[in-house]
Amino acid sequence: MNIIEDLIEIFRKFPGVGPRQAERFVYYLLRQKKDYLKKISSLLPHLNEKIQTCRLCQRFYLSENAKNDLCDICLDGNRDSKILMIVGQDVDLQAIERSRNFNGRYFVLGGLVPVLEKNVENRIRLAELKKSLEGRNKKDNLQEIILALDANPEGENTTSIIKKEIEKFTEKNNIKISVLGRGLSTGTELEYSDSETIKNALKNRF
Ligand SMILES: [Zn+2]
């Protein structure tokens, strides 16, 4: 077993991390004190045990305080249930929440669909989305669905796929579909957008 190479291999598969960076991570860890490494290794098993995905929005949340497999946002009675925002990943949802410009509900797709990808279901939670839309609409009469995906080719591809997939449902139920305005400049990932940009993108949705 080569611990260094095994760890590099693990980090290399993290989102946005290349081989050089993965190597840097491992050498960074090697320079740390024993306690730090112990803390990391004691936290990791809990990721599986104490974090689960919300039945309605599919975001990750700490399951200790959970009721009915629902996260705190889905349980919050002060949020507007008639408006639902579809985001790519949990980090996008966090960016929107930090900006404090949205008070509706969410659905987390769990990824985006690259251009030319044939197997959409492998990349995003399409079946779960449809089920969630049906359920939410029955209960709360949805008025608007906002597609808040990255302003890059993957995000745009995913937006058009979802529009097509839910078109019949939204037409039948008279639900408006909107897309974030390009206060987000082209190529921008939602995750890295500041609050002012998110505010403008929401205001200018079309
Ligand atoms: Zn939820």
Boltz pocket constraint, residues with backbone or C-beta under 6 A from the ligand:
constraints:
  - pocket:
      binder: B
      contacts: [[A, 54], [A, 55], [A, 56], [A, 57], [A, 58], [A, 59], [A, 70], [A, 71], [A, 72], [A, 73], [A, 74], [A, 75]]
      max_distance: 6.0
